[in-house]
Amino acid sequence: MRIGELAERAGTTARTLRYYESRGLLTARRTGNGYRSYDEADLDLLRQIRLLQDFGFELEDTRPFVECLRAGHPAGDSCPASLVVYRRKLAELDACLDRLGEVRERVAAQLASAERASAELAAGTAGPRCELTPEGE
C-alpha cells in the first residue's frame, strides 16, 4: 500500500509517517517508480506506536517495541527491552500519582481551612467587625 492509504488506515498523516521514517521507526520500500510502499506489518508497527503514545510514552520509548515486532515476535512487548520501558513508565506514573496525592492533600487541607474561616465569618465569631455598622445589620 502507498503512504496515503497507510496513513488513513493508521489514523495518522503521511507527514507523520515520513517523520517516523526519518527517525528509523518505519521503513518504506520503494516501488519501481519511487513511491513508498508498505504492508500489513508496517500497519501493525504503527498501531503499536500509536497505542504506546496514547499511554503517554515518548516516541523514542516505542523503539524497543517496534524492534521486537520487526524481529518477528507476535507482540511488541514480548522482548526484554520492551519490558524495561514498561517498568520505567510505571515508575514514572507511580511518582506522578504520589505527587498528585500530595497536592490533593494540600488542596483538601486548604479547602477545609477556608470552609472553617467562612463558617466562622458567617457565625460572626471571627474576623474584624466594622464599628460603624449599626447593631442588627
Biotite code that builds the C-alpha atoms (Angstrom):
import biotite.structure as struc

atoms = struc.array([
    struc.Atom([0.000, 0.000, 0.000], chain_id="A", res_id=1, res_name="MET", atom_name="CA", element="C"),
    struc.Atom([1.125, 3.553, -0.559], chain_id="A", res_id=2, res_name="ARG", atom_name="CA", element="C"),
    struc.Atom([1.768, 6.152, 2.109], chain_id="A", res_id=3, res_name="ILE", atom_name="CA", element="C"),
    struc.Atom([-1.669, 7.812, 1.883], chain_id="A", res_id=4, res_name="GLY", atom_name="CA", element="C"),
    struc.Atom([-3.529, 4.542, 2.356], chain_id="A", res_id=5, res_name="GLU", atom_name="CA", element="C"),
    struc.Atom([-1.295, 3.522, 5.270], chain_id="A", res_id=6, res_name="LEU", atom_name="CA", element="C"),
    struc.Atom([-1.791, 6.906, 6.906], chain_id="A", res_id=7, res_name="ALA", atom_name="CA", element="C"),
    struc.Atom([-5.549, 6.650, 6.540], chain_id="A", res_id=8, res_name="GLU", atom_name="CA", element="C"),
    struc.Atom([-5.707, 3.094, 7.882], chain_id="A", res_id=9, res_name="ARG", atom_name="CA", element="C"),
    struc.Atom([-3.453, 4.004, 10.806], chain_id="A", res_id=10, res_name="ALA", atom_name="CA", element="C"),
    struc.Atom([-5.407, 7.163, 11.609], chain_id="A", res_id=11, res_name="GLY", atom_name="CA", element="C"),
    struc.Atom([-2.477, 9.495, 11.074], chain_id="A", res_id=12, res_name="THR", atom_name="CA", element="C"),
    struc.Atom([-0.944, 11.625, 8.324], chain_id="A", res_id=13, res_name="THR", atom_name="CA", element="C"),
    struc.Atom([1.600, 10.992, 5.592], chain_id="A", res_id=14, res_name="ALA", atom_name="CA", element="C"),
    struc.Atom([3.741, 13.696, 7.192], chain_id="A", res_id=15, res_name="ARG", atom_name="CA", element="C"),
    struc.Atom([3.807, 11.742, 10.455], chain_id="A", res_id=16, res_name="THR", atom_name="CA", element="C"),
    struc.Atom([4.787, 8.587, 8.596], chain_id="A", res_id=17, res_name="LEU", atom_name="CA", element="C"),
    struc.Atom([7.655, 10.392, 6.893], chain_id="A", res_id=18, res_name="ARG", atom_name="CA", element="C"),
    struc.Atom([8.756, 11.662, 10.299], chain_id="A", res_id=19, res_name="TYR", atom_name="CA", element="C"),
    struc.Atom([8.686, 8.130, 11.738], chain_id="A", res_id=20, res_name="TYR", atom_name="CA", element="C"),
    struc.Atom([10.721, 7.037, 8.733], chain_id="A", res_id=21, res_name="GLU", atom_name="CA", element="C"),
    struc.Atom([13.289, 9.772, 9.399], chain_id="A", res_id=22, res_name="SER", atom_name="CA", element="C"),
    struc.Atom([13.537, 8.549, 13.000], chain_id="A", res_id=23, res_name="ARG", atom_name="CA", element="C"),
    struc.Atom([14.077, 4.961, 11.868], chain_id="A", res_id=24, res_name="GLY", atom_name="CA", element="C"),
    struc.Atom([10.820, 3.637, 13.294], chain_id="A", res_id=25, res_name="LEU", atom_name="CA", element="C"),
    struc.Atom([9.245, 2.936, 9.923], chain_id="A", res_id=26, res_name="LEU", atom_name="CA", element="C"),
    struc.Atom([10.987, 1.660, 6.816], chain_id="A", res_id=27, res_name="THR", atom_name="CA", element="C"),
    struc.Atom([9.478, 2.186, 3.409], chain_id="A", res_id=28, res_name="ALA", atom_name="CA", element="C"),
    struc.Atom([10.245, 0.032, 0.449], chain_id="A", res_id=29, res_name="ARG", atom_name="CA", element="C"),
    struc.Atom([10.310, 1.806, -2.905], chain_id="A", res_id=30, res_name="ARG", atom_name="CA", element="C"),
    struc.Atom([8.402, 0.771, -5.983], chain_id="A", res_id=31, res_name="THR", atom_name="CA", element="C"),
    struc.Atom([9.912, 0.961, -9.457], chain_id="A", res_id=32, res_name="GLY", atom_name="CA", element="C"),
    struc.Atom([8.593, 4.481, -9.887], chain_id="A", res_id=33, res_name="ASN", atom_name="CA", element="C"),
    struc.Atom([9.976, 5.613, -6.493], chain_id="A", res_id=34, res_name="GLY", atom_name="CA", element="C"),
    struc.Atom([6.762, 5.584, -4.456], chain_id="A", res_id=35, res_name="TYR", atom_name="CA", element="C"),
    struc.Atom([6.911, 4.436, -0.859], chain_id="A", res_id=36, res_name="ARG", atom_name="CA", element="C"),
    struc.Atom([5.354, 1.019, -0.343], chain_id="A", res_id=37, res_name="SER", atom_name="CA", element="C"),
    struc.Atom([4.155, -0.528, 2.908], chain_id="A", res_id=38, res_name="TYR", atom_name="CA", element="C"),
    struc.Atom([2.497, -3.754, 4.022], chain_id="A", res_id=39, res_name="ASP", atom_name="CA", element="C"),
    struc.Atom([0.342, -5.017, 6.894], chain_id="A", res_id=40, res_name="GLU", atom_name="CA", element="C"),
    struc.Atom([3.398, -5.449, 9.139], chain_id="A", res_id=41, res_name="ALA", atom_name="CA", element="C"),
    struc.Atom([4.001, -1.713, 8.842], chain_id="A", res_id=42, res_name="ASP", atom_name="CA", element="C"),
    struc.Atom([0.416, -1.082, 9.878], chain_id="A", res_id=43, res_name="LEU", atom_name="CA", element="C"),
    struc.Atom([0.994, -3.267, 12.943], chain_id="A", res_id=44, res_name="ASP", atom_name="CA", element="C"),
    struc.Atom([4.086, -1.203, 13.806], chain_id="A", res_id=45, res_name="LEU", atom_name="CA", element="C"),
    struc.Atom([2.090, 1.994, 13.540], chain_id="A", res_id=46, res_name="LEU", atom_name="CA", element="C"),
    struc.Atom([-0.692, 0.631, 15.703], chain_id="A", res_id=47, res_name="ARG", atom_name="CA", element="C"),
    struc.Atom([1.892, -0.289, 18.353], chain_id="A", res_id=48, res_name="GLN", atom_name="CA", element="C"),
    struc.Atom([3.432, 3.182, 18.222], chain_id="A", res_id=49, res_name="ILE", atom_name="CA", element="C"),
    struc.Atom([0.039, 4.894, 18.421], chain_id="A", res_id=50, res_name="ARG", atom_name="CA", element="C"),
    struc.Atom([-1.109, 2.732, 21.342], chain_id="A", res_id=51, res_name="LEU", atom_name="CA", element="C"),
    struc.Atom([2.017, 3.500, 23.324], chain_id="A", res_id=52, res_name="LEU", atom_name="CA", element="C"),
    struc.Atom([1.779, 7.198, 22.566], chain_id="A", res_id=53, res_name="GLN", atom_name="CA", element="C"),
    struc.Atom([-1.853, 7.134, 23.713], chain_id="A", res_id=54, res_name="ASP", atom_name="CA", element="C"),
    struc.Atom([-0.488, 5.742, 27.007], chain_id="A", res_id=55, res_name="PHE", atom_name="CA", element="C"),
    struc.Atom([1.866, 8.729, 27.255], chain_id="A", res_id=56, res_name="GLY", atom_name="CA", element="C"),
    struc.Atom([5.059, 7.104, 26.005], chain_id="A", res_id=57, res_name="PHE", atom_name="CA", element="C"),
    struc.Atom([7.554, 9.333, 24.207], chain_id="A", res_id=58, res_name="GLU", atom_name="CA", element="C"),
    struc.Atom([8.193, 8.426, 20.586], chain_id="A", res_id=59, res_name="LEU", atom_name="CA", element="C"),
    struc.Atom([11.689, 7.150, 21.353], chain_id="A", res_id=60, res_name="GLU", atom_name="CA", element="C"),
    struc.Atom([10.236, 4.846, 24.040], chain_id="A", res_id=61, res_name="ASP", atom_name="CA", element="C"),
    struc.Atom([8.390, 2.977, 21.292], chain_id="A", res_id=62, res_name="THR", atom_name="CA", element="C"),
    struc.Atom([11.617, 1.882, 19.608], chain_id="A", res_id=63, res_name="ARG", atom_name="CA", element="C"),
    struc.Atom([12.113, -1.389, 21.563], chain_id="A", res_id=64, res_name="PRO", atom_name="CA", element="C"),
    struc.Atom([8.522, -2.393, 20.792], chain_id="A", res_id=65, res_name="PHE", atom_name="CA", element="C"),
    struc.Atom([8.991, -1.667, 17.090], chain_id="A", res_id=66, res_name="VAL", atom_name="CA", element="C"),
    struc.Atom([12.270, -3.572, 17.016], chain_id="A", res_id=67, res_name="GLU", atom_name="CA", element="C"),
    struc.Atom([10.611, -6.509, 18.764], chain_id="A", res_id=68, res_name="CYS", atom_name="CA", element="C"),
    struc.Atom([7.895, -6.656, 16.112], chain_id="A", res_id=69, res_name="LEU", atom_name="CA", element="C"),
    struc.Atom([10.465, -6.318, 13.341], chain_id="A", res_id=70, res_name="ARG", atom_name="CA", element="C"),
    struc.Atom([12.363, -9.264, 14.820], chain_id="A", res_id=71, res_name="ALA", atom_name="CA", element="C"),
    struc.Atom([9.291, -11.398, 14.169], chain_id="A", res_id=72, res_name="GLY", atom_name="CA", element="C"),
    struc.Atom([7.793, -11.550, 17.646], chain_id="A", res_id=73, res_name="HIS", atom_name="CA", element="C"),
    struc.Atom([3.996, -11.749, 17.773], chain_id="A", res_id=74, res_name="PRO", atom_name="CA", element="C"),
    struc.Atom([3.740, -8.707, 20.058], chain_id="A", res_id=75, res_name="ALA", atom_name="CA", element="C"),
    struc.Atom([5.904, -5.659, 20.539], chain_id="A", res_id=76, res_name="GLY", atom_name="CA", element="C"),
    struc.Atom([6.059, -6.189, 24.260], chain_id="A", res_id=77, res_name="ASP", atom_name="CA", element="C"),
    struc.Atom([7.325, -9.759, 24.209], chain_id="A", res_id=78, res_name="SER", atom_name="CA", element="C"),
    struc.Atom([11.011, -8.732, 24.293], chain_id="A", res_id=79, res_name="CYS", atom_name="CA", element="C"),
    struc.Atom([13.094, -7.867, 27.381], chain_id="A", res_id=80, res_name="PRO", atom_name="CA", element="C"),
    struc.Atom([13.885, -4.335, 26.163], chain_id="A", res_id=81, res_name="ALA", atom_name="CA", element="C"),
    struc.Atom([10.173, -3.568, 25.919], chain_id="A", res_id=82, res_name="SER", atom_name="CA", element="C"),
    struc.Atom([9.623, -4.758, 29.471], chain_id="A", res_id=83, res_name="LEU", atom_name="CA", element="C"),
    struc.Atom([12.340, -2.371, 30.668], chain_id="A", res_id=84, res_name="VAL", atom_name="CA", element="C"),
    struc.Atom([10.440, 0.507, 29.055], chain_id="A", res_id=85, res_name="VAL", atom_name="CA", element="C"),
    struc.Atom([7.170, -0.633, 30.668], chain_id="A", res_id=86, res_name="TYR", atom_name="CA", element="C"),
    struc.Atom([8.851, -0.773, 34.090], chain_id="A", res_id=87, res_name="ARG", atom_name="CA", element="C"),
    struc.Atom([10.365, 2.683, 33.649], chain_id="A", res_id=88, res_name="ARG", atom_name="CA", element="C"),
    struc.Atom([6.996, 4.122, 32.580], chain_id="A", res_id=89, res_name="LYS", atom_name="CA", element="C"),
    struc.Atom([5.235, 2.522, 35.546], chain_id="A", res_id=90, res_name="LEU", atom_name="CA", element="C"),
    struc.Atom([7.806, 4.027, 37.920], chain_id="A", res_id=91, res_name="ALA", atom_name="CA", element="C"),
    struc.Atom([7.247, 7.417, 36.284], chain_id="A", res_id=92, res_name="GLU", atom_name="CA", element="C"),
    struc.Atom([3.471, 7.070, 36.628], chain_id="A", res_id=93, res_name="LEU", atom_name="CA", element="C"),
    struc.Atom([3.766, 5.956, 40.263], chain_id="A", res_id=94, res_name="ASP", atom_name="CA", element="C"),
    struc.Atom([5.901, 9.024, 41.054], chain_id="A", res_id=95, res_name="ALA", atom_name="CA", element="C"),
    struc.Atom([3.337, 11.229, 39.326], chain_id="A", res_id=96, res_name="CYS", atom_name="CA", element="C"),
    struc.Atom([0.490, 9.655, 41.282], chain_id="A", res_id=97, res_name="LEU", atom_name="CA", element="C"),
    struc.Atom([2.405, 10.124, 44.543], chain_id="A", res_id=98, res_name="ASP", atom_name="CA", element="C"),
    struc.Atom([2.917, 13.797, 43.728], chain_id="A", res_id=99, res_name="ARG", atom_name="CA", element="C"),
    struc.Atom([-0.747, 14.205, 42.800], chain_id="A", res_id=100, res_name="LEU", atom_name="CA", element="C"),
    struc.Atom([-1.710, 12.590, 46.115], chain_id="A", res_id=101, res_name="GLY", atom_name="CA", element="C"),
    struc.Atom([0.430, 15.116, 47.980], chain_id="A", res_id=102, res_name="GLU", atom_name="CA", element="C"),
    struc.Atom([-1.075, 18.019, 46.054], chain_id="A", res_id=103, res_name="VAL", atom_name="CA", element="C"),
    struc.Atom([-4.571, 16.669, 46.659], chain_id="A", res_id=104, res_name="ARG", atom_name="CA", element="C"),
    struc.Atom([-3.950, 16.515, 50.414], chain_id="A", res_id=105, res_name="GLU", atom_name="CA", element="C"),
    struc.Atom([-2.697, 20.101, 50.414], chain_id="A", res_id=106, res_name="ARG", atom_name="CA", element="C"),
    struc.Atom([-5.700, 21.328, 48.425], chain_id="A", res_id=107, res_name="VAL", atom_name="CA", element="C"),
    struc.Atom([-8.089, 19.420, 50.719], chain_id="A", res_id=108, res_name="ALA", atom_name="CA", element="C"),
    struc.Atom([-6.429, 20.950, 53.802], chain_id="A", res_id=109, res_name="ALA", atom_name="CA", element="C"),
    struc.Atom([-6.650, 24.421, 52.247], chain_id="A", res_id=110, res_name="GLN", atom_name="CA", element="C"),
    struc.Atom([-10.330, 23.868, 51.429], chain_id="A", res_id=111, res_name="LEU", atom_name="CA", element="C"),
    struc.Atom([-11.069, 22.709, 54.977], chain_id="A", res_id=112, res_name="ALA", atom_name="CA", element="C"),
    struc.Atom([-9.303, 25.783, 56.368], chain_id="A", res_id=113, res_name="SER", atom_name="CA", element="C"),
    struc.Atom([-11.216, 28.088, 54.031], chain_id="A", res_id=114, res_name="ALA", atom_name="CA", element="C"),
    struc.Atom([-14.540, 26.435, 54.920], chain_id="A", res_id=115, res_name="GLU", atom_name="CA", element="C"),
    struc.Atom([-13.838, 26.847, 58.658], chain_id="A", res_id=116, res_name="ARG", atom_name="CA", element="C"),
    struc.Atom([-12.970, 30.517, 58.177], chain_id="A", res_id=117, res_name="ALA", atom_name="CA", element="C"),
    struc.Atom([-16.090, 31.050, 56.082], chain_id="A", res_id=118, res_name="SER", atom_name="CA", element="C"),
    struc.Atom([-18.299, 29.378, 58.695], chain_id="A", res_id=119, res_name="ALA", atom_name="CA", element="C"),
    struc.Atom([-16.746, 31.482, 61.457], chain_id="A", res_id=120, res_name="GLU", atom_name="CA", element="C"),
    struc.Atom([-17.394, 34.646, 59.482], chain_id="A", res_id=121, res_name="LEU", atom_name="CA", element="C"),
    struc.Atom([-20.989, 33.620, 58.835], chain_id="A", res_id=122, res_name="ALA", atom_name="CA", element="C"),
    struc.Atom([-21.494, 32.903, 62.538], chain_id="A", res_id=123, res_name="ALA", atom_name="CA", element="C"),
    struc.Atom([-19.921, 36.210, 63.494], chain_id="A", res_id=124, res_name="GLY", atom_name="CA", element="C"),
    struc.Atom([-17.264, 34.543, 65.621], chain_id="A", res_id=125, res_name="THR", atom_name="CA", element="C"),
    struc.Atom([-14.250, 35.588, 63.620], chain_id="A", res_id=126, res_name="ALA", atom_name="CA", element="C"),
    struc.Atom([-12.868, 38.373, 61.580], chain_id="A", res_id=127, res_name="GLY", atom_name="CA", element="C"),
    struc.Atom([-12.892, 42.122, 62.016], chain_id="A", res_id=128, res_name="PRO", atom_name="CA", element="C"),
    struc.Atom([-16.089, 43.929, 62.747], chain_id="A", res_id=129, res_name="ARG", atom_name="CA", element="C"),
    struc.Atom([-16.963, 47.305, 61.402], chain_id="A", res_id=130, res_name="CYS", atom_name="CA", element="C"),
    struc.Atom([-17.656, 49.536, 64.380], chain_id="A", res_id=131, res_name="GLU", atom_name="CA", element="C"),
    struc.Atom([-19.628, 51.919, 62.193], chain_id="A", res_id=132, res_name="LEU", atom_name="CA", element="C"),
    struc.Atom([-22.226, 49.270, 61.308], chain_id="A", res_id=133, res_name="THR", atom_name="CA", element="C"),
    struc.Atom([-25.388, 49.725, 63.377], chain_id="A", res_id=134, res_name="PRO", atom_name="CA", element="C"),
    struc.Atom([-26.413, 46.803, 65.534], chain_id="A", res_id=135, res_name="GLU", atom_name="CA", element="C"),
    struc.Atom([-28.626, 44.239, 63.838], chain_id="A", res_id=136, res_name="GLY", atom_name="CA", element="C"),
    struc.Atom([-27.166, 44.695, 60.392], chain_id="A", res_id=137, res_name="GLU", atom_name="CA", element="C"),
])
